[in-house]
Amino acid sequence: MARVRFLSSVNSFMCHKVGFSFETQSTLRAVNKHKPWIESSYHGIITENTDAVLLDPPLVALDKDAPVPYAGEICGFHVQGLSAPFEAVVLNRTSGEGRLRARGPIDCERQREFTFIIQAHDCGTGPEGHAERRSHKAVVHVQVGDVNEFSPVFGQLEYHGSVTEGKVYDSILQVQASDQDCSPQYSQICNYQITSQDTAFAIDRNGHIRNTESLSFDKKSHYKIRVTAFDCGQKRAAQDAVVHIHVKPICKPGWQGWSKLVDYEPLMGSKLLFPKMHLETCAGSVSWIRTTVELETSGAGRGCDRQSYSERSLQKLCGASSGSTDLLPASSSVFNWTVTLVTDGGRDSDLTYRFDGRQAAKIPDWVVPQNLTHQFTITTWMKHGPSPGQRAEKETLLCNSDKTEMNRHHYSLYVHNCRLVFLLRTDYTQTDSFRPAEFHWKLEQICDKEWHYYVISVDFPVVTLYVDGVTYDPYLVTDDWPIHSSQIDVQLTVGACWQGGEVSKAKFTQYFRGSLSGLMIRPGKIENQKIISCLQACKEGLDITSLESLGQRIKLLCFGEDVCISVPDIEAVVMVMQPSEPRITITGAEHLTVPASDLALGLSLFRDLHIISTVTKSDGQTNTDHRSGALKEITHNLDYCDIMVLGEELRAGLESLELHHSALLGKHLEYVISSTGMSIYGVDSISHYTEVIGQVRYQSRQAVDSVRTFRLTCSELSGRYTSDQYTLQVNILHSEEAIEHVNHAIAPPKYMQIIHPTVIESNSYSIVVPAVATAVIVLCIAALLVVLLSVYLFNQPQNQELIHTHTLPEKQADCDGSSLSITVNPLEVRQTVYMLKQHKTP
C-alpha cells in the first residue's frame, strides 16, 4: 500500500510541474511583442587592404520591448548576399550598436563596390534565444577606397624615332605608360618627365617628345634619352623608358631603280613592272604617302574580260566566293520569273533588264538565299537617271518584305532622290537594342545615266559601298529597333517592293526606273577589294597584289610639315608584244563499232579524249618547252564545249545523251541537253572539261540507224577562240541482236565472250550477198543453234545464272579453252565470220 501511495504522489507532482512550465512560457512570449528596427539602407566606405567599414548612418538596431531583458536587447546581425565578404558584430546589446567589418582583405582592383542585405535580431525570450524576432531587410552599399599601390608602367621599354636635320618638330614620337590602380586618381598618368640632363628635347603631359632646337647630322646623329612617368598620386614609374632619336641627313626624295621601257608578252600572266623600284624618302619620318599609278591604253575598252565573259563566268575568273544567287538570269523553263521583264539585249554577254516603273518580278522561294546572316554581298550593274518630280518616290532595286498580313521590309536596296539607300532590319532574336538600319550614300554616279558596278558589302553593323571598285562610306546611318520574329513568310522581289499586308489588295509598290544587269547575292562571304576591282575592271590593267600585305608599311610622304614634299613624276612605257592566238586541239578515237544491244545500257563516247591548248608564235614556230622538248600547254580556261548530233536529231524517248550530275561535283560547270546535242558550260580548266566530257554516254533503246555521228567543239572567251571540230562516228551492228538472243540461253555468260562480226572487203571491188543466200545462211544457223540449245538445256541445271558481257572487236583477247566457229562463205570476195568462244572454268 505504501508503494502505491508513493507513485500517486509523484504523478501528482509531475502534473503540477507541467502546468507551471506552460504558464511561464506563455507569459514570456507575451513579453517579446516587437521586432527590432534598423534603417532601410546604408552606405559605407572601406579602404582596400583593411577590414573597417565606415557606415552612414551608423549601424544601430532599436527594439520597443526594451528594457525587458532579452526581448528588448539586440543579440546579432545577419549579412545576406552572394559571396559578400562582410560580417556585422554587436558592440552593445542594450543600445543596439553594431559594427560592419570585412572578413578578409578587400582588393579594389578586383571589385570596386559591394551590395548586400543586413538584418538585426533580438535575444528572444531567454539566454537560449528562443522566439527571437528579426528586423526588416536593409540594403547596404559599400564602396572600396583605392590605395596607390601600383606604379606606372611603360608599354615598351625602348622607343625609336627619327628627325631630319635642320627641322624642329612638334612631335617626334609619343611614349605611353599605364597604371593598374582602380581609381582615376591613381590609375591615370598625369605627367611625363625627361630624366636625362642637358638634352635638346622636351616632353608634354601626353607623352609627345619634340626637339627644342634644330639638330645637325654631322654634329650628332643619335640621341639617347630617358623618360619617366607619374600617376595623379605622384607615384613614379618603377622603370624608366629609353628613347632613341636618330638624325637623318637632308636628301632629295624620289623614285629610284625603275626602267623606262618594259616589254610584256601576252599570255605570260602578271609581270612585275618595277621589281627593283623604291622610293627614297631620306629615311625621314613618313606620316602618309599618296601615290597615283595610271595605265594609259590605246584602244579604250579593249582587253576587258566583261566583253567576253558573262557576269557569272567573270565572277569565277575573279575568284569570287561560291554560292552566289543570280536574281536576274536569262528566262527559261526553270528560271521563269524574268519572262515578263523587258530586256535591252546583251551587254557584255549578259542580259540587261530595263524597268520603266511598271515591271517587277517575284523571286521564287527555292531561289532565295536562306542563310543570310550578318555577312553577305549584293552586286549589280545599274544605269539610272534623275527621277521625275520635285519629291520622287523610292525606287526599289531589291526588296525582301512580308508576304502577307504585315508590311515590314526586312532588307532592301533602293534609290531616292539620287541617293542610294540600303535597309537592313535585324531580327529581334539576335539583338534587342537600337541598331543601325538605313545606310545612305549620295553620289553623282547614281543619276548620271551611265553604267556603273555597285557592290554592297555587309559586315553588320558596318556596310560598305563600292562603285566601280572605289570605296564609299555612308554619309548618313539611321538606327531602328529590330524586327520581332514571326511566322509570316517573306517575299523577295526585284524592280519593286511587295506590299502584302495593311492594304485591301496585295500589290507592288516603289517601282524602279532604270536598267539592271547581273544582280546577285552572295551569302556568308564578303568579297575583298581585289575581287571587287576585278569584277568591274579590264583584264589588261595594273594589279597591285601586295597592297594589303604592305598596307602597314606603305605610307605617304609628309615630314611633319603643313606642306608635303612632292616627289617628281615618272613615266615608263609598257611595250605589249603582238599577241599569239591559242590553238585548242581535240584528239581521240574517230570511229567506234558497237552492237546495238550495248546501247541500251549506254555507250561512253569520249573515253580516250584529249584537249590541249598551244600557242603559235608570230614567226610560225610553235611554243615549246625546250627543257622537255614537248609542246607547252597553255593553262587557259574553257567556257563551253558543245556536242552536236550530225544528221537526224535524237528521237525522243528512244535516244539520248546522258551525264550524271556527280560528274560536276567540285567543278564550275553546268550542262543542258536537247535533241540536237549537249552543251557543257562554265569557266573551268581544260582538265575538268576533259574529265566531264569523258563521262558523257549515248543511250539508244531501239537502234534503227547503222551510224550515228557526233561533233565536239570547245571555246575560250565566249567563242573568241574555238577548237578544231572533232568528229566521232559510231557504227551500230544490228546483226548482233540474233547472236545475243542465243547467247542468253546457250552458255553461262560469266565465261562467255562474243566476237562481233567483221567484214572483209576486196581492195578492187565489192559484191553484195544475194538476199536468198542470206536467208539460207540465217536458217541454217538458226537450226544448228536450236539443236545446240536443246542439248545444252538438257545438261545444265535449271536455275543457272545467266549474265552476258560484250567486248568490241578491236579489244578481243585470246582465251584458253575450246571454241565453236561457224563460217559462212557464199562468195570468195566477201565473207562474214561469226565466232562463239566458250571459256572453260578455271
Secondary structure, 3 states (H helix, E strand, C coil): CHHHHHHHHHHHHHHHHHHHHHHHHHHHHHHCCCCCECCCEEEEEEECCCCECEEECCCECECCCCCCCCCCCEEEEEEECCCCCEEEEEEECCCCEEEEEECCCCCCCCCCEEEEEEEEEECCCCCCCCCCCECCCEEEEEEEECCCCCCCEECCCEEEEEEECCCCCCCCEECCEECCCCCHHHHCEEEEEECCCCCCEEECCCCEEEECCCCCCCCCCEEEEEEEEEECCCCECCCCEEEEEEEECCCCCEEECCCCEEEECCCCCCCCCCCCCEEECCCCCCCCCCCCCCCCCCCCCCCCHHHCCCHHHHHHHHCCCCCCEECCCCCCCCCCCCCCCEEEEEECCEEEEEEECCCCEEECCCCCCCCCCCEEEEEEEEECCCCCCCCCCCEEEEEEEECCECCCEEEEEEEECCEEEEEECCECCCCCCCEEEEEEEECHHHHCCCEEEEEEEEECCEEEEEECCEEECCCEEEEECCECCCCCCEEEEECCEEECECCCCCEEECCCEEEEEEEEEEECCCCCHHHHHHHHCCCCCCCCCCCCCCCCCCCCCCCCCCCCCCCCCCCCEEEECCCCCEEEEEECCCEEEEEHHHHHCCEECCCCCEEEEEEECCCCCECEECCCCEECCCCCEEEEEEEEEECCCCCCCCEEEECCHHHHCCCCCEEEEECCEEEEEEEEEHHHHHHHHCCCEEEECCCCCCEEEEEEEEEECCCCEECCCEEEEEEEECCHHHHHHHHHHHCCHHHEEEEEEEEECCCCCCCCCCHHHHHHHHHHHHHHHHHHHHHHHHHCCCCCCCCCCCCCHHHCCCCCCCEEEEEECCCCCCEEEEEEEECCCC
